Amino acid sequence: MEWSQVWVIASKEWRDRLRNRWVLAVAVIFALFALAIAYFGAAQQGEVGFHGVDATVASLVSLVIYLVPLIALILGYDAIVGERERGSLELLQSMPITRAEILLGKYLGLAGALAGATVVGFGAGLLPLSAELTVRDGYHYAGFVLSAVLMGMAFLSISVLLSVIASDRVRASGAAIGLWFFYVLIFDLLLMGALVMSQGNLSSALFGAILMLNPADVFRLLNIFSSEQVQTMYGLSTVMPGALTNPLVLLAIMLAWIVVPFFIAIRRFK
């Protein structure tokens, strides 16, 4: 692995996203949503103002589950198939660079753009309220932002794998949107349907294992079980097996969602 080659490709992907102002647009969207939820999140109860990081994170988690996977899937679906259709992939492959270096460089560049937009956006969104934050609040919010970055990288890995195996950009884009619908909207509905059909007899171990098959649910659980106050808002601690309420275990599972699809993509790309 020639890391200088990887860095060149990653830098190009990063600069391309900066040039078309994609990073800026996503960061602004995240900042506006973070500030609006932090300040107006309790408006339905007739209250306006910042009411603590726990309540803010609980509200942001639901929003991030919709936005970040969609952005990551759209960002990466044409990483390879788009280059193949434009003919630039053949040019890259004619140079002294391996396919693994090409794929890793593209992934790192896209992941850097996504992570940068997420960190800057959510960080800037809460910056006007920084005077009201304690040190504990800062750590909690930073953990939420980090988990959002990791979820984005997991869906980006899935998207890059999709780009490797897709035959053209149209099919890749359709599959990316289909995956977003499945993981964000359909998956939990199917799980709830299975719970109803089993009349509540689905074991907690099986229930928890099925949730681990969705990186969006892993992200949600990671934020729920990182704060006792957020746990009380969701009430999942009674139905989850003890091992899967450990943030370190959930973090390891999220990292697996990043590594495994990307490793499969490398194998298929070769």
ChimeraX attribute file (.defattr): number of C-alpha atoms within 10 A of each C-alpha:
attribute: neighborCount
match mode: 1-to-1
recipient: residues
	/A:1	10
	/A:2	10
	/A:3	11
	/A:4	11
	/A:5	17
	/A:6	22
	/A:7	18
	/A:8	16
	/A:9	22
	/A:10	25
	/A:11	18
	/A:12	15
	/A:13	22
	/A:14	22
	/A:15	16
	/A:16	16
	/A:17	19
	/A:18	14
	/A:19	11
	/A:20	10
	/A:21	12
	/A:22	15
	/A:23	23
	/A:24	18
	/A:25	14
	/A:26	20
	/A:27	23
	/A:28	18
	/A:29	16
	/A:30	26
	/A:31	22
	/A:32	16
	/A:33	18
	/A:34	26
	/A:35	22
	/A:36	16
	/A:37	22
	/A:38	25
	/A:39	19
	/A:40	17
	/A:41	20
	/A:42	17
	/A:43	11
	/A:44	8
	/A:45	7
	/A:46	7
	/A:47	12
	/A:48	13
	/A:49	14
	/A:50	20
	/A:51	15
	/A:52	14
	/A:53	21
	/A:54	21
	/A:55	17
	/A:56	23
	/A:57	24
	/A:58	21
	/A:59	17
	/A:60	19
	/A:61	20
	/A:62	12
	/A:63	15
	/A:64	22
	/A:65	21
	/A:66	16
	/A:67	16
	/A:68	23
	/A:69	29
	/A:70	20
	/A:71	16
	/A:72	25
	/A:73	28
	/A:74	19
	/A:75	21
	/A:76	27
	/A:77	29
	/A:78	24
	/A:79	22
	/A:80	24
	/A:81	24
	/A:82	21
	/A:83	16
	/A:84	18
	/A:85	14
	/A:86	9
	/A:87	11
	/A:88	13
	/A:89	16
	/A:90	12
	/A:91	10
	/A:92	15
	/A:93	12
	/A:94	10
	/A:95	8
	/A:96	8
	/A:97	14
	/A:98	16
	/A:99	16
	/A:100	18
	/A:101	21
	/A:102	22
	/A:103	23
	/A:104	23
	/A:105	24
	/A:106	25
	/A:107	24
	/A:108	19
	/A:109	24
	/A:110	27
	/A:111	25
	/A:112	20
	/A:113	23
	/A:114	25
	/A:115	21
	/A:116	17
	/A:117	23
	/A:118	25
	/A:119	19
	/A:120	18
	/A:121	26
	/A:122	25
	/A:123	20
	/A:124	19
	/A:125	23
	/A:126	26
	/A:127	15
	/A:128	10
	/A:129	14
	/A:130	13
	/A:131	8
	/A:132	13
	/A:133	16
	/A:134	12
	/A:135	8
	/A:136	10
	/A:137	15
	/A:138	14
	/A:139	13
	/A:140	18
	/A:141	21
	/A:142	15
	/A:143	16
	/A:144	23
	/A:145	23
	/A:146	15
	/A:147	20
	/A:148	25
	/A:149	21
	/A:150	21
	/A:151	27
	/A:152	29
	/A:153	28
	/A:154	26
	/A:155	30
	/A:156	30
	/A:157	27
	/A:158	26
	/A:159	29
	/A:160	32
	/A:161	26
	/A:162	26
	/A:163	29
	/A:164	25
	/A:165	14
	/A:166	19
	/A:167	14
	/A:168	16
	/A:169	19
	/A:170	14
	/A:171	14
	/A:172	25
	/A:173	20
	/A:174	12
	/A:175	18
	/A:176	27
	/A:177	15
	/A:178	13
	/A:179	20
	/A:180	22
	/A:181	15
	/A:182	15
	/A:183	19
	/A:184	20
	/A:185	13
	/A:186	14
	/A:187	19
	/A:188	16
	/A:189	12
	/A:190	12
	/A:191	14
	/A:192	14
	/A:193	12
	/A:194	15
	/A:195	15
	/A:196	12
	/A:197	11
	/A:198	11
	/A:199	9
	/A:200	11
	/A:201	10
	/A:202	13
	/A:203	14
	/A:204	15
	/A:205	14
	/A:206	12
	/A:207	17
	/A:208	19
	/A:209	14
	/A:210	14
	/A:211	18
	/A:212	19
	/A:213	14
	/A:214	18
	/A:215	26
	/A:216	27
	/A:217	21
	/A:218	23
	/A:219	25
	/A:220	20
	/A:221	25
	/A:222	23
	/A:223	25
	/A:224	26
	/A:225	20
	/A:226	17
	/A:227	15
	/A:228	11
	/A:229	13
	/A:230	19
	/A:231	17
	/A:232	12
	/A:233	12
	/A:234	12
	/A:235	11
	/A:236	14
	/A:237	16
	/A:238	8
	/A:239	12
	/A:240	19
	/A:241	17
	/A:242	12
	/A:243	12
	/A:244	21
	/A:245	18
	/A:246	14
	/A:247	18
	/A:248	13
	/A:249	13
	/A:250	22
	/A:251	17
	/A:252	11
	/A:253	18
	/A:254	24
	/A:255	16
	/A:256	14
	/A:257	24
	/A:258	21
	/A:259	16
	/A:260	15
	/A:261	20
	/A:262	22
	/A:263	15
	/A:264	15
	/A:265	23
	/A:266	19
	/A:267	13
	/A:268	11
	/A:269	16
	/A:270	9
